[in-house]
Amino acid sequence: MATNSNFMVKVTDAKLPDIQKALQQAGVNVRSIIEVFKEEGRAEAAEKSEEVK
């Protein structure tokens, strides 16, 4: 009998399709991937606030 599990993965500079491919290549059957939160890096946020000035 298969067991369904939920995991949260935190990544840096990766896109959803890349994560899905990596998991499938590792033999993990991916049922769904949901992006819960996206946070900009501190350097990127500082650059954007300077552009607004």
Residue pairs with C-beta under 8 A, 6 or more apart in sequence:
4 31
8 36
9 19
11 19
16 33
16 35
19 33
20 30
20 33
23 30
24 30
40 48
